[in-house]
Amino acid sequence: MTLDALVFAAHPDDAELSMGGTIAKLTKDKYKIGIIDLTKGELGTRGNEKTRQKEAAAADKILNVSVRRNLGIPDGDIQRTKENLMKVIKEIRKFQPKIIFAPYFNDRHPDHHDTSVLVKEAMFSTGLPKITTSDNRAKQTAYRPQKLFYYMQTYTFEPTFVIDISDSFEQKMKVVKAFKTQFYDPNSKEPETFISRPEFFNYLIARSQFYGFQIGKYYGEPFYCEEKIEYDLKNLLL
């Protein structure tokens, strides 16, 4: 299956938190989107590997993604090894997305940073024919997506562009809440974390409103690209 976009994330729920509105917007417009989680989030303070898997499956139905896969890299240990690099390359070659997304390379969580570095290296290496990979014993062809875009997690950056998610913001919040063990639940007996406090939802709303305001919309999600992006002025005149 060929995808329009492939989103790489360190843990289940990272993609939804950071760009759930954008994913929902794209799938609503019939684009084929995939999510690749590098780890199962097994080191998370709340929940466990099985509950996070169930929550991710529930999130997939809400977002209507075409593919979701987990690479099974150990949580807290996303090393820049050849083995891990080849895992990411194989996913890119398998689905041949036009664009890929990854966490911004500066973040409080080391896994987010390490995922960003690994995906960037894979973005380049996957286009090299002399790096050979196979899928179900069939040799894969070299393929490089057109662009790599970074999404925002904890630390902020000056965005290259902002996506209007006004029409998909409610869907984003619904999909975030599908990860029930990770976020605020007054009945939960598990330890409190950075994202399980009730104020965290207010933070998500406020950040979406802030970036939405920057482009004259209600809600927005910011992205960064290290390369220049061509923009057709005729789009503003339609």
N, C-alpha and C positions, 0 to 999 in steps of 0.2 A: 504494500500500500504506500503510495506517495502522499506526503503531507504538505500542507501549505506552510506550517510553522511547527517547530518542536521546542518545547520549554524544558530546560534542564533545571532541577532543583536539588538541593542537598537532602531535604527531608520532605515527607508527605505533609502538606499544608503550606509549604513555602511559596509555591506557585500561586495558590489561591489567595493567600494574604497579599502578595505583592502585585499580582496582575490578574486576579480573578475576574475583574470587570472587563478587561481587555479580551481575555479568553472567551467569556460569555458573549461579548459583542461580535467576535469573529465567528464563533460557531453559529450564532443566530443568522449571520450572513452566509451560512453554508460553507465556510472555510473548514478544512480538515486540520485539526489541531491535536498534537500529542504532548503528553507530559512524561518525562523520564525522571524519576526520583533516584538519586544515587544511593541513598541508604534507606533503611526501614524505620529510622528514627527510634531505634531500640534503646538508646541512652536517655531518652526524654524523661523528665522528672514525673510527668503524669501519663497515664495510659501505658500501653505496652505494644509490642510488635503486632499482635493480633487485632487489638482495637484500632490501631492506626490504619491497618490494612482495610478494615471494614469501613472506617471513616473516609478513606480515600476513594473506595468504591462508591460510597454514597455521593461524594463530591463529583465524581465523574458523571453520574447520572444527571446531576443538576446542571453541570457545565456542558454536557453532551459532547465530551471529547471523543475523538476517534480511537485513540490509543493511550494506554497508560502502562508503563513498565517500570520495574524496579531492578537496579543493577546489583543490589545486594552487597555493596561496598560497606565495610564496617562503619557504623555511626561513630563520629569523633575521630576517624582515622582515614580521611579521604586523602590518601597520599598521591603525589605526582609520580606514579610508577608507570612502567610500560604496560603492565597488565590493565590498570585502570584506564590508561589512555586508549588502549585498544578497545575496551568496552564501549567507551563513548564514541569512538570512530565508527564502530560497527553499527551503532544506533543511527548515526547520521547517514551512513551509506545505505542502510536498510530502508529508511523512510524518505531520504532525499528531500528534506524540507527546503523551501525557498529561503526562509530566514530561521535563525535560532535565537533563543533567549537564554540568558544566564544571570545569576546574581551579580550585582555590582561588586567590583573587586576590593572594596574597602568596607568592612562590616565588623560588628562586635563579635560575631560568631565565627570562629576559625573555619568551620565546615563551609560556610557561605563563601569565604575568601578562597578556600582550596577548590571548591567547585568551579568558581569563576576562572581561576587559573587553568584548571584542567580542561574546561570546555574551550577556552581560547586556544590552547595548544592543539586540541582536537580539530577545531575549526580550520586551522592551517594544515595540519598533517593529513586530514581526510582527503585532501585534494592531491596528495602525492601518489602517483601510480605505483611507485616502488615499495610503498607500505601496503602489504597484502593482508587481506582479511577474508573470511568466508562466513556464510550464513547457511546453516543446514547443508554444509559441505559444498555449497555453491560459491565460487569466487565472487567477491563483491567488486564493483568498479569504483574507481576513485571518483569522488564527488565533493564539491565544496559549495555550501550555501552562499547566497548573495551577500547577506549581512548578519552580523552578530550584534544584538541589542541587549543591554544590561537593564535589569529591573531593580527598583529600590527596595531594600529591606529595612534595617534599622538606621544606618547612617544615611544622611541625605547627600545629594549632589545637585549641581546645576544641570537640569535636564536638557538633552538635545531636542526632545519633543515630548508632548503630553497628549495622551489619548483621552478623548471625551468618553466617559463611561456613565454619563447621566442616565441613559436608558437601561444600563445593566448594573447599576450600583446595588439595587435591592437584591439582585441575583448574586452579586459578589458577597454581600453580607450573609445571605442564606447559605452559600457554599462554605464560608468561613465557619459558620455555626454548625456545619455538618461534622466538624472535628470536635465533637462534644467533650472529649477528655482534656483537650488542650486549652480551652478557654473558660471563661467565667461560668461557674455552675454553683449556685448557693447551696446545693445539696451534696457537693463533692467533699470527700474527706481527705483528698490528696493534697500534698504541699502546694502552697501558692508559688507561682512563677512570674516572670516578667510579663508574660502574655495572658496569664489567667486572672489578673486583676480586673475588676469591672471597668476601670478607667481605660483599659486597652481598646475597647470598642469605640469609646469616645475619641481616642487617638486616631483610629482608622478612619472614622468619619471626618474628623477635622483635617487630616492630611489630604483626603480625597477632595474635600471642599477647597482647601488651599490651592491645590494644583488645578482644580477645575476653574477656580476664579482667575488663575493666570491666563487661561485661554477663553475667558468669557462664558464658561459653562458652569453647571452645578457641581459636577464631580469629575475628577481626572486622575490618571495614573501616569507617573513620570518614567521616562526611559533615557538611557544615555548610549551614544555610539561614539567610538573612537575615530571613526572615519567621517568625512563630509558626506552629507546626504543631499542629493539633488531634489529640488522642489519645483513643481510646475506651477507658475503663477496663474495659469489659466484656470486652475482649480478654484481660485478665489473669485474668479469672474463668472463662474457658471451660475 
